[in-house]
Amino acid sequence: MDQFMDMGEETNSNRKVVLFIPNTRWYGKRPWLMIPYAALILTALLKKSFNFSILDANIDDMSQDECISALQNIDPEIVLISTLSVEYHQQYHTAIDLAKRACPSCITIVGGIYPTVLGRELIMDANIDYIFIGHAEERIAEFISLVFSNNKNQIESFNGIGFRDGEGKPIINDLNTYISNVKKMVQPDYSLINTKKYLYTSQQSNHYQLNSNGASSVIITSYGCPYNCVFCATRTISGRKIAFRTVEDIIDEMEFLMYEHGVSNFNFLDDCLLADRQRIYKLLNIIIERAYKISWKVGTVSAWHLNDELMELMKKAGCTQFTISVESGNPRVLHKIIRKPLKLEIVPGIVKKCNELGIDIGANFIIGFPGETWDEIRETFRFAESCNFDLVHFHIATPLPKTDLYRIAKEQNLLPSNFSFADPKYFGFGQAFIKTDEFTPFELMVLRAFEWDRINFNTPEKIAKAAKMMNLTIEELNNHRRQTRQNCGIHF
C-alpha cells in the first residue's frame, strides 16, 4: 500500500479534489459553526497526494448560487461531501446537485455518517457516483487514487464503498475495518481552513456546552464507544472499540491553537474521553504542569468513570463544565431497555462534588422508549429534579437509522405509517414519533417542554445560573422558555 500511495502522490499531485461543506442554514436548519473536524482529517490525508482544497459554504453563509460560482472557479475533478447527522440530508443532496450543475463531469463521493447508516438509500441519488462508508484513515487516499486510475474492477471491489451498477441497482461493499483498527491516527491539519472565523462563533452561541467568553475550539481526542445503548448508532459507525489519539498528539494540537490562534477555551467532543484512566490522568497532569491558561468543557462524560480524585484533577486542569448522560431515573428502563451501565446511586454524589469544586454540571435524559411506562417516565423527572443539576435537558427517544431502537419500533409497529428518514419532519430530539399503549407523541412533547421549564427554572438562583450558562440575559431566557412551552420544544 505504501508503494501504491507513493505512486499516487507522484501521478495525482495536480488532480483537483475539493471538499465541499454545505451551509447548514439551508432549509431553515440551525447553523453548526464548530471547526469541521472532518476537514482537518481529510486535509492531513489528502493534501500531499492531490491538489486538495476546501469550499466551506457553512462558515461563510454562502447561498447556493454562490456555491455554484465558487465550484466553477475551482473546477475540481472530484467533489467530496463529508456528512454528519442524517438530519441535514437535504443540505447534502443539494450540495451534490450543485456540484454536478457547476461541474457536470466531476466525480462525486459522499462519506461520513449518512452513507454509513443509510448507504442503500443514499446511493440512489443519481448525482452521487460513490459513497464511502466508515472512517477515512488508511482508506480514502487510496480510493481516490483508484478513481483517478479509472480501474473499474479495483474501484468496485474496494471495501466499504457503494455505487450503482449498469442497471442502476445499488451495490454496497461491506466495510471490513473500523477506525479502532487504524494503526496510527493522523494529526488534524488546520492549514486549509480559516481557523479564526470559527474561534469566536461560540461567543454568540446559546448552547451551554459550546459557548465561551474567549476564542474557543472543539477538539476530539478519541473515536468510538464500546457500550451498547439502544438508541445509538456509534457501534455501526465506529465499531465496538475506542480509537485513542496519543496524549502527545493532543498536546501538540492544543498548543498550536493556543499559541498560534489565541484559543483560551476547549470543548472536548469525545464519546468516551475518560475511558482510559491512565491516558486522561497523563493529559490532565501535563496541562497542570505546563500551567496553561485555559478553561475547557466536555460535551458528555461517562459518569461511571468519574470519582472525586479525577474530578479534582479536572478542576485543577481548567475544567469548568461537563454533562453526564443519565438517560433515565428508573433502574429497569436504564438497564433493561436502554442498556446503559450506570448505577443511579452515584449521580447525586457527582453533582455534590461538582458544586463543591465549582464545576457546572448538566445532564441529559431521554423519555419515550418502547416498553417504558408512564410512571417510569414520571420517575425520570423526579430523579432529575432531586439531583439539582445546574441545567438538565430532556430528549424524546428518536429512532435513528441502524439502531436497535429503530428496529424495535419498526417491528412493534410503533411508528407512523409514513415514517421515513428522508422526511425532514422525522428528525429532532424534541419531537416524538413513537406511540405505545402507555403514551402518545403529543403527551411526550407537552410533558417534556413543561417539565424542562419547571425543573430548570424553579428559583431565581437557578434562573440566573441557567441564563449565565446559556449566554442569555434573564429577559432572553424567559422569552426562550415561553417559546419552548408554546412550541412544545420545537425551535427549528
C-alpha positions in Angstrom: 0.0 0.0 0.0 2.8 2.4 0.8 4.3 1.8 -2.7 0.9 2.4 -4.2 0.5 5.6 -2.3 3.9 6.9 -3.3 3.0 6.4 -7.0 -0.3 8.1 -6.3 1.4 11.1 -4.8 3.6 11.5 -7.9 1.0 11.0 -10.6 -2.0 12.7 -8.9 -0.5 15.8 -7.3 -2.1 18.1 -9.8 -5.5 16.4 -9.8 -8.1 18.7 -8.2 -10.1 17.4 -5.3 -12.4 19.7 -3.3 -14.2 19.1 0.0 -17.5 20.9 -0.3 -19.1 21.8 3.1 -22.7 22.8 2.6 -24.5 25.5 4.5 -26.4 24.0 7.4 -28.7 27.1 7.4 -30.3 25.9 4.1 -33.9 24.7 4.6 -34.3 26.6 7.9 -31.9 24.5 10.0 -29.8 25.7 12.8 -26.2 26.6 12.0 -23.4 24.5 13.4 -20.3 26.6 13.3 -17.8 24.5 15.0 -14.4 23.8 13.3 -15.3 20.9 10.8 -13.1 18.2 12.2 -13.6 16.0 9.1 -12.0 18.8 7.0 -8.9 18.7 9.3 -8.6 14.9 8.9 -9.1 14.9 5.2 -6.5 17.7 4.8 -4.0 15.6 6.6 -4.8 12.6 4.5 -5.1 14.2 1.0 -3.0 17.4 0.9 0.2 15.7 -0.1 -1.2 13.4 -2.7 -3.6 15.7 -4.6 -4.4 19.3 -5.4 -6.8 19.4 -2.4 -8.9 22.4 -1.4 -11.9 23.2 0.8 -15.1 25.1 -0.1 -16.8 25.9 3.2 -20.2 27.3 2.5 -21.2 27.0 6.1 -18.8 29.4 7.9 -19.3 31.9 5.1 -23.1 31.5 5.0 -22.9 31.1 1.2 -26.0 30.9 -1.0 -26.5 28.1 -3.5 -25.7 30.3 -6.4 -22.5 31.5 -4.7 -21.5 27.8 -4.3 -22.0 27.1 -8.0 -19.8 30.1 -8.9 -17.1 29.0 -6.5 -17.1 25.4 -7.7 -16.9 26.6 -11.3 -13.8 28.7 -10.4 -12.2 25.7 -8.6 -13.2 23.3 -11.4 -12.5 20.1 -9.4 -12.3 16.6 -10.9 -13.6 15.1 -7.6 -16.0 16.7 -5.2 -16.2 15.2 -1.7 -19.1 15.7 0.8 -18.4 14.7 4.4 -21.7 14.2 6.2 -22.7 14.4 9.9 -26.3 13.8 11.1 -28.8 12.5 8.7 -30.9 15.4 9.9 -29.1 17.5 7.3 -29.7 15.1 4.4 -31.4 17.9 2.3 -28.3 20.0 2.6 -26.1 17.1 1.5 -28.2 16.2 -1.5 -28.4 19.8 -2.5 -24.7 20.2 -2.3 -24.2 17.2 -4.6 -26.7 18.6 -7.1 -24.9 22.0 -7.0 -21.6 20.2 -7.7 -23.0 18.4 -10.7 -24.6 21.6 -12.0 -21.3 23.6 -11.6 -19.0 20.8 -12.9 -21.0 18.2 -14.8 -18.1 15.9 -15.5 -16.9 15.8 -11.8 -17.0 12.6 -9.8 -18.9 12.9 -6.5 -18.1 11.0 -3.4 -20.2 11.2 -0.2 -18.7 10.0 3.0 -19.3 10.2 6.8 -22.3 9.2 8.9 -25.1 9.4 6.3 -23.7 6.8 3.9 -22.6 4.6 6.8 -26.1 4.3 8.2 -28.3 4.8 5.1 -26.0 3.8 2.2 -28.5 1.9 0.1 -31.0 4.8 0.1 -28.3 7.5 -0.4 -26.6 5.9 -3.5 -29.9 6.1 -5.4 -29.3 9.8 -5.8 -28.3 10.0 -9.4 -25.9 12.8 -8.7 -23.8 10.6 -6.5 -21.1 8.5 -8.1 -19.8 6.7 -5.0 -20.5 6.6 -1.3 -17.7 6.0 1.2 -18.6 4.1 4.4 -16.8 4.3 7.7 -13.5 6.0 8.5 -11.2 7.8 6.1 -7.9 7.0 7.7 -5.8 4.5 5.7 -8.6 4.2 3.0 -9.7 7.5 1.4 -6.4 8.4 -0.4 -6.1 5.0 -1.9 -9.7 5.0 -3.1 -9.3 8.5 -4.7 -6.2 7.3 -6.5 -8.1 4.3 -7.8 -10.9 6.6 -9.0 -8.3 8.6 -10.9 -6.8 5.5 -12.3 -10.2 4.5 -13.8 -9.5 0.9 -12.9 -13.2 -0.2 -12.6 -12.5 -3.6 -11.2 -10.4 -2.3 -8.4 -12.7 0.6 -7.7 -15.8 -1.6 -7.4 -14.1 -4.2 -5.3 -12.9 -1.7 -2.7 -14.2 -2.4 0.8 -16.8 -0.1 2.4 -17.9 1.8 -0.7 -21.2 1.9 -2.7 -22.2 2.6 -6.3 -24.9 1.8 -8.8 -24.3 -1.0 -11.3 -25.0 -0.7 -15.1 -28.7 -1.3 -14.4 -28.9 1.3 -11.8 -29.1 -1.1 -8.9 -27.3 -0.2 -5.6 -24.2 -2.2 -4.8 -22.8 -1.8 -1.3 -19.5 -3.5 -0.4 -19.2 -4.5 3.3 -16.9 -2.5 5.5 -14.3 -4.9 6.9 -12.4 -2.5 9.2 -13.3 0.1 11.8 -11.4 3.2 13.0 -10.2 1.4 16.0 -8.1 -0.8 13.7 -6.2 2.2 12.3 -2.5 1.8 13.3 -1.7 5.5 13.6 -4.2 8.3 14.0 -3.4 11.4 11.8 -2.7 14.8 13.3 -5.5 17.2 12.3 -4.3 19.7 9.8 -5.6 23.2 10.1 -3.7 24.7 7.1 -6.5 24.9 4.6 -9.3 26.3 6.8 -9.7 29.9 8.1 -9.5 28.9 11.7 -10.1 32.4 13.0 -13.6 32.5 11.5 -14.6 29.7 13.8 -12.9 30.7 17.1 -15.3 33.4 18.2 -18.6 32.0 17.0 -19.1 30.4 20.4 -19.5 33.8 22.0 -22.8 34.2 20.1 -23.9 30.7 20.9 -26.7 29.9 23.4 -25.6 26.3 23.5 -24.4 25.9 27.1 -21.9 23.1 26.2 -20.2 25.1 23.5 -20.2 28.8 24.3 -17.3 30.7 25.9 -16.1 34.2 26.7 -13.0 33.9 24.5 -11.6 32.2 21.5 -12.8 28.7 21.6 -12.2 25.5 19.7 -13.6 22.0 19.6 -11.1 19.1 20.0 -11.6 15.3 19.5 -9.1 13.0 21.2 -10.8 9.7 20.7 -13.3 8.0 18.4 -15.9 5.4 19.2 -17.7 3.9 22.2 -17.7 0.3 23.5 -21.1 0.4 25.0 -24.4 -0.8 23.6 -27.2 1.8 24.2 -30.4 1.0 22.3 -30.7 4.4 20.7 -27.1 4.9 19.5 -25.6 4.1 16.1 -21.9 4.6 17.2 -21.1 0.9 17.0 -22.3 0.9 13.4 -20.2 3.9 12.6 -17.0 3.2 14.6 -17.3 -0.4 15.8 -17.2 -1.5 19.5 -13.8 -0.3 20.4 -12.3 3.2 21.0 -9.5 4.7 18.9 -7.4 6.9 21.1 -5.1 9.6 19.9 -1.8 9.9 21.8 -1.5 12.4 24.6 1.5 14.0 22.8 -0.6 14.4 19.7 -3.4 16.1 21.7 -1.0 18.4 23.5 0.6 19.5 20.1 -2.8 20.4 18.8 -3.8 22.3 21.9 -0.6 24.3 21.9 -0.9 25.1 18.2 -4.4 26.5 18.8 -3.3 28.3 22.0 -0.1 29.9 20.8 -0.9 30.4 17.1 -4.6 31.4 17.4 -5.1 32.6 20.9 -7.5 29.8 21.9 -8.3 30.0 25.6 -11.2 27.6 25.8 -11.6 24.0 24.5 -14.7 21.8 24.1 -13.9 18.1 24.1 -16.4 16.2 21.9 -15.3 12.6 22.6 -17.9 10.0 23.3 -15.6 8.4 25.9 -13.0 10.9 27.0 -12.4 9.3 30.4 -12.4 5.6 29.3 -8.6 5.2 29.5 -7.8 6.2 33.1 -4.0 6.3 32.6 -4.4 8.4 29.4 -6.7 11.1 30.9 -4.5 11.4 34.0 -1.5 11.9 31.8 -3.2 14.6 29.8 -4.5 16.5 32.8 -1.2 16.4 34.6 0.6 17.8 31.6 -1.9 20.7 31.4 -1.4 21.4 35.1 2.4 21.1 34.9 2.7 23.5 31.9 0.3 25.9 33.6 -1.9 26.5 30.5 -4.1 29.5 31.0 -7.2 27.7 29.6 -10.7 26.6 30.5 -12.5 23.6 29.0 -15.7 21.7 28.9 -16.7 18.2 28.0 -19.9 17.6 25.9 -20.6 14.4 27.7 -18.7 12.1 30.1 -19.5 8.6 31.3 -20.5 9.0 34.9 -19.2 5.6 35.9 -15.6 6.7 35.1 -15.8 9.7 37.5 -14.5 9.8 41.1 -13.6 12.5 43.5 -9.9 12.3 42.7 -10.5 12.6 38.9 -12.9 15.5 39.3 -10.5 17.4 41.5 -7.8 16.9 38.9 -10.1 18.0 36.1 -10.9 21.2 38.0 -7.2 21.9 38.6 -6.6 21.4 34.9 -9.2 24.0 34.0 -12.4 22.1 33.6 -15.4 24.5 34.1 -18.3 22.3 32.9 -19.3 18.8 31.9 -22.5 16.9 31.1 -23.4 13.4 32.1 -25.9 11.4 30.2 -28.1 9.7 32.8 -30.9 8.9 30.3 -33.4 7.5 32.8 -34.2 7.9 36.5 -35.7 4.4 36.6 -33.3 1.4 37.0 -35.3 -1.0 35.0 -35.5 1.3 32.0 -31.9 2.3 32.3 -30.5 -1.3 32.4 -33.1 -3.4 30.6 -34.4 -1.1 27.9 -31.6 1.5 27.3 -28.7 -0.9 28.3 -26.6 1.7 30.0 -24.1 0.5 32.6 -24.8 3.3 35.1 -25.8 3.0 38.8 -28.1 5.8 39.6 -26.9 6.0 43.2 -23.6 7.5 42.1 -25.2 10.5 40.4 -26.1 12.7 43.4 -22.6 12.4 44.7 -21.1 13.6 41.4 -23.4 16.6 41.4 -22.5 17.4 45.0 -18.7 17.2 44.2 -19.2 19.4 41.2 -20.9 22.0 43.4 -18.0 21.9 45.9 -15.4 22.3 43.1 -17.3 25.0 41.2 -17.7 22.9 38.1 -21.0 23.4 36.3 -22.8 20.2 35.6 -25.5 19.4 33.1 -27.4 16.2 32.4 -29.2 14.5 29.6 -32.3 12.3 29.9 -34.4 10.5 27.3 -38.1 9.6 27.6 -40.5 7.6 25.5 -38.8 4.3 24.8 -40.8 1.2 23.7 -41.6 -0.7 26.9 -41.3 2.3 29.2 -44.4 3.0 31.3 -45.9 6.4 32.0 -45.0 6.1 35.7 -41.4 5.3 34.8 -41.2 8.4 32.7 -42.5 10.5 35.6 -39.9 8.8 37.8 -37.2 10.2 35.5 -38.4 13.7 36.0 -38.5 13.2 39.8 -34.9 11.9 39.8 -33.6 14.7 37.6 -35.2 17.3 39.9 -33.9 15.6 43.1 -30.3 15.7 41.8 -30.4 19.5 41.4 -28.2 19.7 38.2 -27.2 23.2 37.1 -29.0 22.5 33.8 -30.9 19.5 32.6 -32.2 18.6 29.1 -34.9 16.1 28.3 -34.9 14.4 24.9 -37.6 12.2 23.4 -36.5 8.8 22.2 -35.8 9.3 18.5 -35.3 6.3 16.1 -32.2 6.7 14.1 -31.0 4.5 11.2 -29.1 1.3 12.1 -30.1 1.4 15.8 -31.9 -1.2 17.9 -34.4 1.5 18.8 -35.5 1.9 15.2 -35.6 -1.9 14.7 -37.7 -2.4 17.8 -40.1 0.4 17.0 -40.4 -0.8 13.4 -41.0 -4.4 14.4 -43.7 -3.4 17.0 -45.4 -1.1 14.6 -44.9 1.9 16.9 -44.0 4.5 14.2 -46.3 6.5 11.8 -47.2 4.5 8.7 -45.4 7.1 6.5 -42.3 7.3 8.7 -39.2 7.9 6.6 -35.6 9.0 7.3 -35.9 11.0 4.0 -38.7 13.2 5.5 -37.4 16.3 7.4 -40.3 16.2 9.8 -39.0 13.0 11.3 -35.8 14.5 12.8 -35.1 16.3 16.0 -35.0 15.1 19.6 -37.7 17.5 20.7 -40.3 15.8 18.6 -42.0 12.4 19.3 -42.8 9.7 16.8 -43.2 6.5 18.8 -46.7 5.7 20.1 -47.4 2.9 22.6 -50.3 1.9 24.8 -48.6 4.0 27.6 -48.1 7.3 25.8 -48.7 9.3 22.7 -46.3 11.6 20.9 -48.3 14.7 21.9 -48.2 13.7 25.6 -44.4 13.3 25.5 -43.8 16.6 23.8 -46.0 18.6 26.2 -44.6 16.8 29.3 -41.0 17.3 28.2 -41.4 21.0 27.5 -43.2 21.9 30.7 -41.1 19.7 33.0 -37.9 21.1 31.5 -39.2 24.6 32.3 -40.4 23.6 35.8 -37.2 21.8 36.9 -34.6 24.1 35.5 -36.1 27.4 36.5 -37.9 26.9 39.8 -35.9 29.5 41.8 -34.4 32.9 41.0 -31.0 31.5 41.6 -31.5 28.6 39.1 -32.8 31.1 36.5 -29.7 33.3 37.0 -27.4 30.3 36.7 -29.1 28.9 33.6 -29.0 32.3 31.9 -25.3 32.6 32.5 -24.6 29.1 31.2 -26.8 29.7 28.2 -25.2 33.0 27.4 -28.6 34.8 27.7 -30.0 37.7 29.6 -32.8 37.0 32.0 -35.2 38.6 29.6 -33.9 36.5 26.7 -34.1 33.3 28.8 -37.7 34.0 29.7 -38.5 34.5 26.1 -36.8 31.2 25.2 -38.8 29.5 27.9 -42.0 31.0 26.6 -41.3 29.8 23.0 -40.4 26.4 24.3 -43.7 26.0 26.1 -45.7 27.4 23.3 -44.0 25.3 20.6 -43.5 22.1 22.8 -39.8 22.5 22.5 -39.6 22.7 18.7 -37.4 25.7 17.7 -36.3 24.6 14.2 
